[in-house]
Amino acid sequence: MGFLNEPNLVQLREITEAVVKDNFLELFELKSRPQGSILVVTVAIDKKSGPVTVEDCALVSRDLEKRLDELNLIETAYLLEVSSPGLDRPLRNLEDCQRFKGRMAHFVLREPLVGQAAFQGRLGEVVGDEVEVWLDKTRNFRVPFTEVKTARLVVEI
């Protein structure tokens, strides 16, 4: 990467996970990328219950910046961005599908199922390695999560 070598990337992840956990949150995603002469570190945080607040992001940002500066882990100028996964967040696993049961989701499959490779439906029960998807109030089917290429929540207004 140029800015961080592999051991530093591992240490960055460990430090970030610890800071996020200390604030009673979960690390959803951690990315770093060079942008000109600085390193941009993007941290997405999540909560088991309720939405991530601006205060949550500010706490993690302040605590993580302090910790990174103490350790001098990033030896160049960096920009730290802390946010939530968003309203249209990806569904990464069956636990996410169970957590957001009842919400509308958009699926893209590896191979077409029920005649389509992409569709929207309401999340139902998770049974074994499958997620139930309701196309409407009377039609549902189960999708093996191993066949899901991508899945995201749909913002409903």
Secondary structure, DSSP 8 states (H G I E B T S, - for coil): --SS-HHHHHHHHHHHHHHHHHTT-EEEEEEEEEETTEEEEEEEEE-SSS---HHHHHHHHHHHHHHHHHHT---S-EEEEEE---TT-B--SHHHHHHTTTSEEEEEEEEEETTEEEEEEEEEEEETTEEEEESSSS-EEEEEGGGEEEEEE----
